[in-house]
Amino acid sequence: MILLEFCARHARWLLVAGLVAGVVLPQAADRMRGTLPGLVALLLFLAALRIGPRLALGAVADLRATALVVALWQVVLPLGLLGGFALLGALGSPAALALGLMLAAPPLAGSPNLTMLVGGDPAPTLRLLVLGTALLPLTALPVFHMLPALGDPAVVTASVLRLLVTIALATAAAFALRLSLLKAPGQTAMRRIDGCSALVMTVMVLGLMSEVGPALTQDPARLAVWLALACAANLGPQLAVALSLRRAPDRSALPALAITSGNRNIALFLVALPPEITAPLLLFIGCYQVPMYLTPLLMTPLYRALR
């Protein structure tokens, strides 16, 4: 238990340690890749356990605002970006595919945890995560239409539905525990849940970084290009959303909106991609973990100042 409280206090540095381990320990990263679905479900369970059903569900009025944000994040932004690539004649480029899929994806399963690490309210993040995943079969269709190289959309829809079931089961289990054994958890219990979340995220990044280590030694220039693109794709939307909301009357949801705009679950689309276009996306996803896991360190001062 003392270890969990230690992990909660030093969660930001644990995430950095996970990034470093994913690069310098490629064999361990390969072994962890197969555990990613279970770790994602466990991370969501811990986030839902900390928040509880009352805060997660929120008021009925919040659902309309959540749906509007989901439409903006998962439909308007990717279509606008792909429209720009089309005007440049680069719609078939790997960058267009990677960025289009990233913006079409729902928020990352660990985004509530990232929101907590920057000192924000994770409840709006969890609502965006659940509703964004539930609506993904609908919101992704226009993006698929602009990227025909993705193959049969029905295959992607089936994988999204499996992910939705996983999210529903993990959230239901956490809420059942909060309504029975953890009706009123104290600060110590909350810190221990945070410590568990930090450990899970640290272990999970090993599998997500499996392509970065080899690229670092074999083709560092290509790695640098994809890393720059991933950082811009993740941190750019966060900065844009945070600065655009800095004068809003109520800025309590600012960290949640900013973090979900840049941290997306692009990995769930990989099951539908043909092998010939998988390689660059795998490297992009690996590079994408760097700004994602550095978000608590880089963005906390900004979010605190603006909020």
Backbone torsions as a table, in degrees:
resi	resn	phi	psi	omega
1	MET	NA	-36.9	176.9
2	ILE	-63.2	-37.2	178.1
3	LEU	-60.8	-41.5	-179.4
4	LEU	-64.6	-40.2	178.6
5	GLU	-67.6	-35.3	175.1
6	PHE	-63.4	-43.2	179.1
7	CYS	-63.7	-36.3	178.6
8	ALA	-65.8	-40.4	-179.4
9	ARG	-68.6	-31.6	-174.3
10	HIS	-116.4	32.7	-174.2
11	ALA	-60.8	-40.1	-177.5
12	ARG	-60.3	-41.6	-178.3
13	TRP	-76.5	-26.8	174.1
14	LEU	-63.2	-39.8	179.1
15	LEU	-63.9	-40.9	177.4
16	VAL	-63.5	-40.8	177.6
17	ALA	-61.8	-37.3	177.4
18	GLY	-64.7	-39.2	176.4
19	LEU	-61.3	-46.2	-179.0
20	VAL	-63.9	-43.3	179.5
21	ALA	-63.2	-36.5	178.8
22	GLY	-63.6	-28.0	179.7
23	VAL	-84.8	-44.2	-172.8
24	VAL	-88.3	-10.5	179.7
25	LEU	-123.1	69.5	-175.7
26	PRO	-63.1	-32.7	179.3
27	GLN	-66.6	-42.2	176.4
28	ALA	-63.6	-37.2	178.5
29	ALA	-62.7	-41.0	178.7
30	ASP	-63.9	-39.1	-179.6
31	ARG	-67.4	-32.8	-176.7
32	MET	-80.1	-14.1	-174.9
33	ARG	-59.7	-37.8	-178.0
34	GLY	-70.9	-15.9	-179.0
35	THR	-91.5	-1.0	-173.1
36	LEU	-59.2	-44.3	179.8
37	PRO	-58.8	-42.8	178.6
38	GLY	-65.9	-38.3	179.4
39	LEU	-67.5	-37.6	177.3
40	VAL	-61.8	-44.5	178.9
41	ALA	-63.8	-41.4	179.1
42	LEU	-64.5	-39.3	179.7
43	LEU	-64.4	-41.8	177.8
44	LEU	-65.5	-40.2	177.5
45	PHE	-58.2	-45.2	-179.3
46	LEU	-65.7	-39.7	178.4
47	ALA	-64.3	-44.9	179.3
48	ALA	-67.0	-34.7	178.3
49	LEU	-64.1	-39.7	-179.4
50	ARG	-70.5	-38.8	-175.2
51	ILE	-76.9	-46.2	-176.8
52	GLY	86.7	158.8	-174.1
53	PRO	-67.0	-35.2	-174.5
54	ARG	-65.0	-47.9	-179.1
55	LEU	-71.9	-33.9	-177.4
56	ALA	-68.4	-43.4	-178.2
57	LEU	-72.8	-37.7	177.6
58	GLY	66.1	-171.8	178.5
59	ALA	-79.8	156.5	179.8
60	VAL	-60.1	-33.7	-179.6
61	ALA	-63.3	-26.2	-178.8
62	ASP	-70.3	-23.7	-175.7
63	LEU	-64.3	-39.4	179.5
64	ARG	-64.9	-44.3	178.7
65	ALA	-64.7	-38.4	178.1
66	THR	-63.2	-43.3	179.4
67	ALA	-63.2	-38.1	178.0
68	LEU	-64.5	-41.1	178.3
69	VAL	-65.8	-41.5	177.9
70	VAL	-59.1	-44.0	179.2
71	ALA	-62.9	-39.1	179.1
72	LEU	-68.4	-47.8	-176.9
73	TRP	-66.0	-45.7	-167.4
74	GLN	-101.3	-7.3	178.8
75	VAL	-123.6	-57.1	-173.7
76	VAL	-65.1	-48.8	-176.8
77	LEU	-63.9	-49.7	-179.6
78	PRO	-66.0	-36.8	178.6
79	LEU	-67.3	-38.9	176.4
80	GLY	-63.5	-42.6	178.6
81	LEU	-64.0	-46.8	-179.1
82	LEU	-66.4	-32.1	174.7
83	GLY	-62.1	-39.2	175.9
84	GLY	-64.1	-42.6	176.6
85	PHE	-63.0	-37.2	179.8
86	ALA	-65.1	-40.3	178.2
87	LEU	-63.5	-31.3	179.0
88	LEU	-85.5	-2.9	-177.8
89	GLY	72.0	24.4	-176.1
90	ALA	-119.7	25.9	-177.1
91	LEU	-64.8	-26.8	179.9
92	GLY	-89.4	6.9	-177.4
93	SER	-77.0	154.7	175.6
94	PRO	-58.9	-34.3	179.7
95	ALA	-64.9	-41.6	178.4
96	ALA	-62.9	-41.7	179.4
97	LEU	-64.1	-47.9	-177.4
98	ALA	-63.9	-48.0	-177.5
99	LEU	-71.3	-36.3	177.8
100	GLY	-63.1	-45.0	178.5
101	LEU	-67.3	-38.6	179.6
102	MET	-59.8	-47.4	-178.1
103	LEU	-73.4	-23.8	177.5
104	ALA	-79.0	-15.8	-176.8
105	ALA	-78.0	154.5	175.1
106	PRO	-73.7	171.9	177.9
107	PRO	-57.1	151.1	178.3
108	LEU	-58.4	144.4	178.9
109	ALA	-60.3	-28.7	178.9
110	GLY	-90.4	7.1	-177.4
111	SER	-63.7	-33.7	173.2
112	PRO	-60.7	-36.6	178.8
113	ASN	-67.5	-40.3	177.1
114	LEU	-62.9	-38.9	178.8
115	THR	-63.0	-41.2	177.5
116	MET	-64.3	-37.5	-177.1
117	LEU	-67.8	-25.6	177.3
118	VAL	-92.9	5.8	176.8
119	GLY	86.2	15.6	-178.8
120	GLY	-96.7	172.8	178.2
121	ASP	-82.1	117.0	-176.3
122	PRO	-80.6	-10.3	-176.9
123	ALA	-60.9	-47.2	176.7
124	PRO	-61.9	-33.0	178.3
125	THR	-64.1	-44.0	180.0
126	LEU	-65.1	-38.2	177.4
127	ARG	-63.8	-41.8	177.4
128	LEU	-64.7	-38.1	179.0
129	LEU	-63.1	-50.4	-176.7
130	VAL	-66.6	-48.9	-177.8
131	LEU	-69.1	-37.8	178.5
132	GLY	-62.9	-38.8	177.3
133	THR	-70.8	-39.5	179.7
134	ALA	-63.0	-36.9	-177.2
135	LEU	-90.4	-2.0	-174.0
136	LEU	-57.3	-41.4	177.7
137	PRO	-56.3	-27.7	178.3
138	LEU	-88.6	-45.3	-175.0
139	THR	-69.6	-26.6	-177.2
140	ALA	-80.6	-17.9	-174.4
141	LEU	-58.8	-46.6	178.2
142	PRO	-62.5	-33.6	177.4
143	VAL	-67.8	-42.4	177.2
144	PHE	-60.3	-35.7	-179.7
145	HIS	-63.9	-34.2	178.9
146	MET	-82.2	-14.1	179.7
147	LEU	-124.6	73.9	-176.5
148	PRO	-64.5	-17.5	179.7
149	ALA	-66.8	-9.8	-179.0
150	LEU	-71.1	-16.8	179.2
151	GLY	93.2	-154.4	-174.5
152	ASP	-72.5	117.1	179.1
153	PRO	-62.2	-24.1	-179.7
154	ALA	-63.8	-32.5	178.5
155	VAL	-66.6	-43.1	178.7
156	VAL	-64.9	-42.2	-179.7
157	THR	-60.0	-40.5	178.4
158	ALA	-62.3	-41.0	179.3
159	SER	-68.2	-36.6	178.4
160	VAL	-65.6	-39.4	178.4
161	LEU	-64.8	-37.7	176.2
162	ARG	-64.1	-40.3	177.7
163	LEU	-64.2	-40.1	179.5
164	LEU	-62.3	-40.7	177.0
165	VAL	-62.4	-41.7	178.5
166	THR	-61.0	-45.7	179.2
167	ILE	-62.4	-42.5	-179.2
168	ALA	-63.9	-43.4	-179.1
169	LEU	-67.3	-43.1	-179.7
170	ALA	-64.4	-42.5	179.9
171	THR	-67.3	-41.6	179.6
172	ALA	-63.0	-41.3	178.9
173	ALA	-63.5	-42.3	179.7
174	ALA	-65.4	-43.5	-179.0
175	PHE	-66.7	-37.1	177.3
176	ALA	-62.4	-38.7	177.9
177	LEU	-67.0	-39.6	178.7
178	ARG	-67.5	-31.6	-179.0
179	LEU	-82.7	-9.4	-177.4
180	SER	-117.1	-70.9	-172.8
181	LEU	-90.7	-23.5	-177.2
182	LEU	-123.5	56.5	-178.3
183	LYS	-65.6	-37.3	-178.4
184	ALA	-138.7	71.9	-178.8
185	PRO	-67.1	141.4	179.6
186	GLY	-85.5	-176.9	-178.1
187	GLN	-63.5	-36.5	179.4
188	THR	-64.5	-43.7	178.3
189	ALA	-63.1	-39.8	178.8
190	MET	-64.3	-41.1	178.8
191	ARG	-64.0	-36.8	179.2
192	ARG	-68.6	-37.7	174.9
193	ILE	-63.5	-42.1	177.3
194	ASP	-61.9	-39.0	177.6
195	GLY	-64.1	-41.2	175.8
196	CYS	-60.9	-42.7	179.8
197	SER	-61.9	-43.1	179.5
198	ALA	-62.5	-40.6	179.0
199	LEU	-64.7	-44.4	-178.7
200	VAL	-63.3	-43.1	179.3
201	MET	-65.1	-35.9	179.2
202	THR	-66.2	-41.6	178.9
203	VAL	-70.6	-39.1	-175.4
204	MET	-64.3	-33.4	-176.4
205	VAL	-67.0	-21.6	177.4
206	LEU	-58.6	-48.7	-179.9
207	GLY	-67.4	-33.3	-178.4
208	LEU	-74.1	-18.4	-177.2
209	MET	-99.7	15.7	-170.8
210	SER	-64.1	-23.6	-177.9
211	GLU	-93.8	-12.9	-173.5
212	VAL	-76.1	-42.3	-178.8
213	GLY	-57.3	-52.1	177.4
214	PRO	-59.9	-39.3	-179.7
215	ALA	-65.8	-31.0	-179.3
216	LEU	-63.0	-35.1	-178.4
217	THR	-93.1	-29.2	-174.0
218	GLN	-94.2	-35.9	-177.0
219	ASP	-149.3	71.2	-175.6
220	PRO	-63.8	-30.9	-179.7
221	ALA	-65.6	-44.0	178.0
222	ARG	-63.8	-39.7	177.6
223	LEU	-61.4	-41.6	-178.6
224	ALA	-62.9	-39.8	179.9
225	VAL	-63.9	-48.0	-178.8
226	TRP	-67.8	-34.0	178.6
227	LEU	-67.1	-41.1	177.5
228	ALA	-63.2	-41.3	179.1
229	LEU	-64.8	-42.0	-179.4
230	ALA	-65.4	-41.1	178.9
231	CYS	-64.2	-42.4	178.4
232	ALA	-65.1	-39.0	-178.2
233	ALA	-69.5	-31.0	-178.2
234	ASN	-89.0	-53.6	-173.9
235	LEU	-79.5	-29.1	-179.7
236	GLY	-59.5	-54.2	177.0
237	PRO	-60.5	-35.9	178.4
238	GLN	-61.0	-46.7	179.2
239	LEU	-63.8	-43.5	-177.9
240	ALA	-62.5	-45.1	-178.9
241	VAL	-68.2	-44.1	-178.1
242	ALA	-61.8	-44.5	-178.1
243	LEU	-71.1	-33.5	179.7
244	SER	-70.7	-23.9	-179.3
245	LEU	-100.2	7.0	-173.3
246	ARG	-66.3	-21.8	179.7
247	ARG	-104.7	8.3	179.5
248	ALA	-66.9	145.1	-179.4
249	PRO	-60.1	-41.1	179.2
250	ASP	-115.3	110.5	-177.4
251	ARG	-106.7	18.4	-178.0
252	SER	-66.0	-30.4	-179.0
253	ALA	-92.6	4.3	-176.7
254	LEU	-57.4	-48.9	179.4
255	PRO	-61.1	-40.0	-179.5
256	ALA	-62.7	-45.8	-179.1
257	LEU	-66.1	-42.4	-178.2
258	ALA	-67.4	-45.2	-177.6
259	ILE	-65.4	-42.0	-179.8
260	THR	-70.7	-22.1	178.2
261	SER	-70.4	-30.0	-176.2
262	GLY	-108.9	-17.8	-177.4
263	ASN	-108.4	101.5	-173.8
264	ARG	-120.9	156.1	-176.9
265	ASN	-92.2	65.4	-178.5
266	ILE	-65.5	-25.1	-174.8
267	ALA	-61.2	-25.1	-177.4
268	LEU	-68.5	-16.2	-179.9
269	PHE	-83.3	-12.3	-172.5
270	LEU	-63.1	-27.7	-176.9
271	VAL	-65.8	-19.3	-176.3
272	ALA	-98.6	-5.1	-173.6
273	LEU	-87.4	139.9	174.0
274	PRO	-67.2	152.3	-174.0
275	PRO	-58.2	-32.3	-174.4
276	GLU	-68.3	-16.7	178.7
277	ILE	-114.6	7.6	-177.4
278	THR	-75.7	-38.5	-171.4
279	ALA	-56.3	-52.6	-179.8
280	PRO	-64.4	-30.9	178.8
281	LEU	-69.7	-36.6	178.3
282	LEU	-62.4	-41.2	178.2
283	LEU	-68.0	-40.2	177.2
284	PHE	-60.7	-43.7	179.9
285	ILE	-62.8	-39.5	176.7
286	GLY	-63.4	-45.9	178.0
287	CYS	-64.5	-31.7	-178.9
288	TYR	-63.0	-25.1	179.2
289	GLN	-67.5	-26.8	-175.6
290	VAL	-63.9	-57.5	178.0
291	PRO	-66.8	-29.1	179.8
292	MET	-63.1	-47.9	-176.7
293	TYR	-81.3	-15.7	174.2
294	LEU	-90.8	-5.0	179.9
295	THR	-53.0	-47.2	179.7
296	PRO	-60.0	-35.5	-179.5
297	LEU	-76.1	-42.1	-173.2
298	LEU	-81.5	-34.7	-168.7
299	MET	-103.3	-14.8	-178.1
300	THR	-55.9	-46.8	179.3
301	PRO	-59.2	-39.3	-179.8
302	LEU	-67.0	-46.4	-177.9
303	TYR	-63.8	-39.4	178.7
304	ARG	-66.0	-40.4	-179.5
305	ALA	-66.7	-43.0	-177.4
306	LEU	-74.6	-31.9	-178.7
307	ARG	-76.2	NA	NA
